[in-house]
């Protein structure tokens, strides 16, 4: 379960922006040359940072030898779906209900 993994420290957490109110964050796990983006977000007033922050994360993962990145995004979250499409992600499956 993703929440247990985060709480148990089995995910890497990257944060940008000054304390005490970070602007954006991303939690991910890696194994066998693949990464799973578990949870990420930006402060509403800092949404402009999403593309450069996510791009930096993708570059970091590539430099670390990661060959595939997976995530799950709600189709209702059009902004995030568009962000991932802009980063080159492909939709492999959709869930309804």
Secondary structure, 3 states (H helix, E strand, C coil): CHHHHHHCCCCEEEEECCCCCCCEEEEEEEECCEEEEEEEEECHHHCCHHHHHHHHHHHHHHHCCCCEEEECCCCCCHHHHHHHHHCCCCCCCCCCC
